């Protein structure tokens, strides 16, 4: 059983590596609009050639005259379309959000920060709720650190979209998805020592390193990255449903929680499918996905700590 699961973990990463032919084109319909392209050219002539200086808060977030012209023209084209009842276009693969103090996607930033705060808040729950000798205490503490880092990277990416912030966001998110699978396997197999756990850790980390290496050194393929994360997510769902079944057989009173949390997490992610122009030029499907996960994070930690306590008591009773 244990060997079979290790093969699944490695296989999830390798399956993703076979999907290199899948790609996503980030050019958008708005980029091709004659009015948009003409607006940008004129703005650069009028503003940038005269050496216009941007406000300090924009310069602090690395806005240039050219990128500011691009943003201002997006807003002009979008406002004209809204006033005339025409559809709103995407530009450079994104919706035209209203920026706040230079922040490109303010709603996603706020919700990312809130998600990170839920991880930080859970540190005390993990450290005080589990004895230092409990094997899950270390892994849940790592989960707090990793989750906080993941959402920090998400917030930074939504503040300003650059190649570096984009990669940090994608790589940290992928690692977080993989770590949830790792936690599930450790819990399902009741691995109580590093000697046992390191095999699972190595089986998960090798495909991840190959994944990051391919995206960093060969080609940053959005479609492949999405497919690889989806494959790991499916494996993770299966593992946590097995954990749910185990908890049910062991008479755990809250056995149903992991299954419900998995369904809620998947439902939150499915908001991405309903891609619509941002409401009030601020709230799009992506930001609402981030908003929906805030309470889910808190309930995951409550379950993980309660489950670790229950399982420890169960093991003690079996020994007696």
CORSULTA-V258063 format. One record per residue. N is the residue number from 0. RES is the residue in one letter. SS is DSSP state (a for helix, b for strand, c for the rest). PHI is phi in whole degrees, -180 to 180 (999 if undefined). Layout:
# CORSULTA-V258063
n:N res:RES ss:SS phi:PHI
n:N res:RES ss:SS phi:PHI
This chain:
# CORSULTA-V258063
n:0 res:X ss:c phi:999
n:1 res:X ss:a phi:-65
n:2 res:X ss:a phi:-63
n:3 res:X ss:a phi:-62
n:4 res:X ss:a phi:-69
n:5 res:X ss:a phi:-64
n:6 res:X ss:a phi:-64
n:7 res:X ss:a phi:-63
n:8 res:X ss:a phi:-62
n:9 res:X ss:a phi:-66
n:10 res:X ss:a phi:-60
n:11 res:X ss:a phi:-58
n:12 res:X ss:a phi:-72
n:13 res:X ss:a phi:-70
n:14 res:X ss:a phi:-60
n:15 res:X ss:a phi:-59
n:16 res:X ss:a phi:-68
n:17 res:X ss:c phi:-85
n:18 res:X ss:c phi:-102
n:19 res:X ss:c phi:-69
n:20 res:X ss:c phi:-79
n:21 res:X ss:c phi:-81
n:22 res:X ss:c phi:-137
n:23 res:X ss:c phi:-127
n:24 res:X ss:c phi:-90
n:25 res:X ss:c phi:-91
n:26 res:X ss:c phi:-65
n:27 res:X ss:c phi:-125
n:28 res:X ss:a phi:-61
n:29 res:X ss:a phi:-64
n:30 res:X ss:a phi:-63
n:31 res:X ss:a phi:-92
n:32 res:X ss:c phi:-66
n:33 res:X ss:a phi:-62
n:34 res:X ss:a phi:-64
n:35 res:X ss:a phi:-68
n:36 res:X ss:a phi:-64
n:37 res:X ss:a phi:-67
n:38 res:X ss:a phi:-62
n:39 res:X ss:a phi:-64
n:40 res:X ss:a phi:-61
n:41 res:X ss:a phi:-67
n:42 res:X ss:a phi:-63
n:43 res:X ss:a phi:-65
n:44 res:X ss:a phi:-69
n:45 res:X ss:a phi:-73
n:46 res:X ss:a phi:-102
n:47 res:X ss:a phi:-75
n:48 res:X ss:c phi:-71
n:49 res:X ss:c phi:-90
n:50 res:X ss:c phi:72
n:51 res:X ss:c phi:-62
n:52 res:X ss:c phi:-103
n:53 res:X ss:c phi:-77
n:54 res:X ss:c phi:-58
n:55 res:X ss:a phi:-58
n:56 res:X ss:a phi:-66
n:57 res:X ss:a phi:-75
n:58 res:X ss:a phi:-64
n:59 res:X ss:a phi:-64
n:60 res:X ss:c phi:-98
n:61 res:X ss:c phi:68
n:62 res:X ss:c phi:-77
n:63 res:X ss:c phi:-110
n:64 res:X ss:a phi:-60
n:65 res:X ss:a phi:-66
n:66 res:X ss:a phi:-69
n:67 res:X ss:a phi:-69
n:68 res:X ss:a phi:-61
n:69 res:X ss:a phi:-59
n:70 res:X ss:a phi:-64
n:71 res:X ss:a phi:-61
n:72 res:X ss:a phi:-73
n:73 res:X ss:a phi:-58
n:74 res:X ss:a phi:-65
n:75 res:X ss:a phi:-63
n:76 res:X ss:a phi:-64
n:77 res:X ss:a phi:-67
n:78 res:X ss:a phi:-64
n:79 res:X ss:a phi:-64
n:80 res:X ss:a phi:-66
n:81 res:X ss:a phi:-65
n:82 res:X ss:a phi:-67
n:83 res:X ss:c phi:-96
n:84 res:X ss:c phi:73
n:85 res:X ss:c phi:-95
n:86 res:X ss:c phi:-72
n:87 res:X ss:c phi:-88
n:88 res:X ss:c phi:-95
n:89 res:X ss:b phi:-88
n:90 res:X ss:b phi:-130
n:91 res:X ss:c phi:56
n:92 res:X ss:c phi:81
n:93 res:X ss:b phi:-135
n:94 res:X ss:b phi:-76
n:95 res:X ss:c phi:-82
n:96 res:X ss:c phi:-77
n:97 res:X ss:c phi:-80
n:98 res:X ss:c phi:-81
n:99 res:X ss:b phi:-127
n:100 res:X ss:c phi:53
n:101 res:X ss:c phi:89
n:102 res:X ss:b phi:-79
n:103 res:X ss:c phi:-70
n:104 res:X ss:c phi:-128
n:105 res:X ss:a phi:-60
n:106 res:X ss:a phi:-65
n:107 res:X ss:a phi:-65
n:108 res:X ss:a phi:-64
n:109 res:X ss:a phi:-60
n:110 res:X ss:a phi:-70
n:111 res:X ss:a phi:-66
n:112 res:X ss:a phi:-62
n:113 res:X ss:a phi:-65
n:114 res:X ss:a phi:-63
n:115 res:X ss:a phi:-62
n:116 res:X ss:a phi:-64
n:117 res:X ss:a phi:-66
n:118 res:X ss:a phi:-68
n:119 res:X ss:a phi:-59
n:120 res:X ss:a phi:-62
n:121 res:X ss:a phi:-81
n:122 res:X ss:a phi:-57
n:123 res:X ss:a phi:-64
n:124 res:X ss:a phi:-60
n:125 res:X ss:a phi:-69
n:126 res:X ss:a phi:-71
n:127 res:X ss:a phi:-91
n:128 res:X ss:a phi:-85
n:129 res:X ss:c phi:-125
n:130 res:X ss:c phi:-65
n:131 res:X ss:c phi:-59
n:132 res:X ss:c phi:-83
n:133 res:X ss:c phi:-70
n:134 res:X ss:a phi:-62
n:135 res:X ss:a phi:-80
n:136 res:X ss:a phi:-62
n:137 res:X ss:a phi:-63
n:138 res:X ss:a phi:-68
n:139 res:X ss:a phi:-73
n:140 res:X ss:a phi:-66
n:141 res:X ss:a phi:-62
n:142 res:X ss:a phi:-61
n:143 res:X ss:a phi:-61
n:144 res:X ss:a phi:-64
n:145 res:X ss:a phi:-65
n:146 res:X ss:a phi:-64
n:147 res:X ss:a phi:-62
n:148 res:X ss:a phi:-62
n:149 res:X ss:a phi:-59
n:150 res:X ss:a phi:-76
n:151 res:X ss:a phi:-64
n:152 res:X ss:a phi:-63
n:153 res:X ss:a phi:-63
n:154 res:X ss:a phi:-63
n:155 res:X ss:a phi:-63
n:156 res:X ss:a phi:-61
n:157 res:X ss:a phi:-78
n:158 res:X ss:a phi:-67
n:159 res:X ss:c phi:-147
n:160 res:X ss:c phi:-89
n:161 res:X ss:c phi:-123
n:162 res:X ss:a phi:-53
n:163 res:X ss:a phi:-67
n:164 res:X ss:a phi:-67
n:165 res:X ss:a phi:-65
n:166 res:X ss:a phi:-67
n:167 res:X ss:a phi:-61
n:168 res:X ss:a phi:-64
n:169 res:X ss:a phi:-67
n:170 res:X ss:a phi:-69
n:171 res:X ss:a phi:-69
n:172 res:X ss:a phi:-64
n:173 res:X ss:a phi:-63
n:174 res:X ss:a phi:-66
n:175 res:X ss:a phi:-65
n:176 res:X ss:a phi:-61
n:177 res:X ss:a phi:-66
n:178 res:X ss:a phi:-69
n:179 res:X ss:a phi:-64
n:180 res:X ss:a phi:-64
n:181 res:X ss:a phi:-57
n:182 res:X ss:a phi:-59
n:183 res:X ss:a phi:-64
n:184 res:X ss:a phi:-66
n:185 res:X ss:a phi:-60
n:186 res:X ss:a phi:-68
n:187 res:X ss:a phi:-66
n:188 res:X ss:a phi:-91
n:189 res:X ss:c phi:53
n:190 res:X ss:c phi:-82
n:191 res:X ss:c phi:-107
n:192 res:X ss:c phi:-137
n:193 res:X ss:a phi:-65
n:194 res:X ss:a phi:-59
n:195 res:X ss:a phi:-78
n:196 res:X ss:a phi:-75
n:197 res:X ss:a phi:-64
n:198 res:X ss:a phi:-65
n:199 res:X ss:a phi:-66
n:200 res:X ss:a phi:-60
n:201 res:X ss:a phi:-66
n:202 res:X ss:a phi:-64
n:203 res:X ss:a phi:-87
n:204 res:X ss:a phi:-76
n:205 res:X ss:a phi:-60
n:206 res:X ss:a phi:-62
n:207 res:X ss:a phi:-65
n:208 res:X ss:a phi:-63
n:209 res:X ss:a phi:-63
n:210 res:X ss:a phi:-60
n:211 res:X ss:a phi:-66
n:212 res:X ss:a phi:-63
n:213 res:X ss:a phi:-63
n:214 res:X ss:a phi:-66
n:215 res:X ss:a phi:-86
n:216 res:X ss:a phi:-107
n:217 res:X ss:a phi:-107
n:218 res:X ss:c phi:-160
n:219 res:X ss:c phi:-86
n:220 res:X ss:c phi:-103
n:221 res:X ss:a phi:-65
n:222 res:X ss:a phi:-66
n:223 res:X ss:a phi:-64
n:224 res:X ss:a phi:-60
n:225 res:X ss:a phi:-66
n:226 res:X ss:a phi:-65
n:227 res:X ss:a phi:-64
n:228 res:X ss:a phi:-65
n:229 res:X ss:a phi:-65
n:230 res:X ss:a phi:-63
n:231 res:X ss:a phi:-65
n:232 res:X ss:a phi:-61
n:233 res:X ss:a phi:-65
n:234 res:X ss:a phi:-60
n:235 res:X ss:a phi:-63
n:236 res:X ss:a phi:-59
n:237 res:X ss:a phi:-61
n:238 res:X ss:a phi:-61
n:239 res:X ss:a phi:-72
n:240 res:X ss:a phi:-69
n:241 res:X ss:a phi:-65
n:242 res:X ss:a phi:-59
n:243 res:X ss:a phi:-61
n:244 res:X ss:a phi:-65
n:245 res:X ss:a phi:-62
n:246 res:X ss:a phi:-63
n:247 res:X ss:a phi:-63
n:248 res:X ss:a phi:-66
n:249 res:X ss:c phi:-86
n:250 res:X ss:c phi:76
n:251 res:X ss:c phi:-67
n:252 res:X ss:c phi:-67
n:253 res:X ss:c phi:-115
n:254 res:X ss:c phi:-58
n:255 res:X ss:c phi:-78
n:256 res:X ss:a phi:-60
n:257 res:X ss:a phi:-61
n:258 res:X ss:a phi:-65
n:259 res:X ss:a phi:-65
n:260 res:X ss:a phi:-66
n:261 res:X ss:a phi:-64
n:262 res:X ss:a phi:-62
n:263 res:X ss:a phi:-65
n:264 res:X ss:a phi:-63
n:265 res:X ss:a phi:-65
n:266 res:X ss:a phi:-65
n:267 res:X ss:a phi:-63
n:268 res:X ss:a phi:-64
n:269 res:X ss:a phi:-65
n:270 res:X ss:a phi:-58
n:271 res:X ss:a phi:-60
n:272 res:X ss:a phi:-69
n:273 res:X ss:c phi:-94
n:274 res:X ss:c phi:-76
n:275 res:X ss:c phi:-134
n:276 res:X ss:c phi:-59
n:277 res:X ss:c phi:-60
n:278 res:X ss:b phi:-72
n:279 res:X ss:c phi:57
n:280 res:X ss:c phi:58
n:281 res:X ss:c phi:-136
n:282 res:X ss:b phi:-103
n:283 res:X ss:c phi:-111
n:284 res:X ss:a phi:-62
n:285 res:X ss:a phi:-65
n:286 res:X ss:a phi:-66
n:287 res:X ss:a phi:-68
n:288 res:X ss:a phi:-61
n:289 res:X ss:a phi:-62
n:290 res:X ss:a phi:-65
n:291 res:X ss:a phi:-67
n:292 res:X ss:a phi:-82
n:293 res:X ss:a phi:-57
n:294 res:X ss:a phi:-69
n:295 res:X ss:a phi:-65
n:296 res:X ss:a phi:-58
n:297 res:X ss:a phi:-60
n:298 res:X ss:a phi:-71
n:299 res:X ss:a phi:-61
n:300 res:X ss:a phi:-64
n:301 res:X ss:a phi:-61
n:302 res:X ss:a phi:-66
n:303 res:X ss:a phi:-60
n:304 res:X ss:a phi:-71
n:305 res:X ss:a phi:-61
n:306 res:X ss:a phi:-65
n:307 res:X ss:a phi:-63
n:308 res:X ss:a phi:-63
n:309 res:X ss:a phi:-61
n:310 res:X ss:a phi:-65
n:311 res:X ss:a phi:-65
n:312 res:X ss:a phi:-63
n:313 res:X ss:a phi:-63
n:314 res:X ss:a phi:-64
n:315 res:X ss:a phi:-64
n:316 res:X ss:a phi:-66
n:317 res:X ss:a phi:-67
n:318 res:X ss:a phi:-70
n:319 res:X ss:c phi:-74
